[in-house]
């Protein structure tokens, strides 16, 4: 793909604000033709620059407890552990990282009690997981598909 230009970035920013905006609305906002927006949008999708997805509000789905969990994992087990985490329906996001934690996940569950059970029963059963630290979300200020602000509570699983 060619390098992204200012128009591509404007299109992406507007879609992040309102993913349901019409090509005409976007064209009017940016000051280009609807056809230009349609072509740019199609190219951005075809080149994998953007994906069109529905991002549900976990609280509206009965999952009012969300948290980010940092996991310390045996080095040889990082990839398999991350793949195992990605299979849980409660897990919304999985990232292999550098730093104090090898993996970060974002989870959404109905209650703090179910979060506790998930940490002990599900994550605690994953091979190679040595320790977790859980950051329970108090308020999400921006969520284009991932976690936001949180507080900390630790729990060892090993």
N, C-alpha and C positions, 0 to 999 in steps of 0.2 A: 504494500500500500504506500501511496505517496504520504509525505509528512502532513500531519494535521495542520490546518491553518486556523485563523481567527474565527471564521465562519463555522468550522467543525466544532470548535470549543464552545461557541455561542449556542449551537444546536444542542450539544451535550448538556450544557448548563440548564437550558430551558427544559429539556426532557427530565432532568433530575428534579426540577421544581414541580413539573406536571407531566408525567409520563403519558397522560391521555390527551395532551394538547394536539389539536389537528395540525396538519401540515400548513394550512392556511393561517391559523393563529400564529404558528411559529414564524412563518414567512413575514407576516405583518410586523411582528415584534423585531425581527432581525433586519427587515428591509430588503428582502430578496423575493424572487418568485416562488410560488408553491412548488413548481417543478424542480427548482434548485434544491429546496428542502427535501422533497421526495427522493431525488437522486442521492443527495448527501446521506440521508437517513439510511437508505438501502445499502450504500457503500459501507457505512459505519458498521452495520449489522453483518454484512457479508465478510468483511475483513476481521470480524471478531473484536472490534474496538468497543462496541456496546452490545449488551444482551437485553432483550425485552422480557421481563419477568414480573410476576405479581409478588409483592412483598407484603405478607399479611401482618396485621397488628396482633402479636401473640395474646395480648390481654382480651381482645375481642373473640379469640378462639378458646377462651377458658384457660389460658396459660399466663396468669398474672405474675408469676415469679420468673424473672429472667436474670441470668448471671453469666459472667465471663469466668472461665475456669482455666488457670494456668497449671500445666502438668509437667512435672519433672519425670523423665522416662530414661531407662537404660538406653545408651546410644544405639545398640543393635536393634532395639525394639521401637524406635521412633516412627518409622514409616508404617509398620504393621499396626501400631497403636493408633496412629492418626487415621488409618483406613478403617479400623474398628470403630472409632468414635464417629466417623462419617455415616455409619450405618444406623445409628440410633435416631429415631424420629424426633426425639427431644432436642437433638443437637442441630442448630441452625447454621453453624459456621465452624470450620476447622482450619487451623493454620499452623504449619510447622515453622518455628521461629528460632532466633538466636537469643542469647541472654540467659537470664535466670531460669526461664521455662523453655522446654523443648516444643511444647504444643500449647496453643490457646484454643479453647472452644467457647462458643456462645450457646447457652441452653435456655429453653423456655419450658416451664412446667406449671401445673395448676397451683401449687402451693409450696411454701418453704419446707414442709414435711416431705413432700414428694421429691424436692430437690435433694434433701438429705439422703433419702432412700436411693435416689439415682447415683449420688456420689459414692455411697458405700457399696451398693449392690452391682451397679453397672460399671462405673469407672473403676471401682476397686477390683473388679474381676478381670480387667484387661492386663495381659502379660506385659511386664516391664515398667508399669506405672509405680513410681517410688513415692511420690508426694503430689498433692494438689493444693492449690490456694484458690479460693472462691471469692469472686467479687460480685456481690449482689447489686443489681441495678436499682437505683432509687428513682431516677428520672432519665429518660432518653431525650436528648435535645436535637439530635440529628441521627437519622437512621436510613441511609440509602442502601441498607441491606446488611447491617452489622451492628455490633454492640456500641454503647456510648458510655456515659458516666456511671460510676459504680463505687461501692465501698468494699472493704476487705474483711474476710473471715477465713481463717485457715483450717484445714482438716487434713491430717495424714491418712493415707490409705494403705501404706505398706506396713 
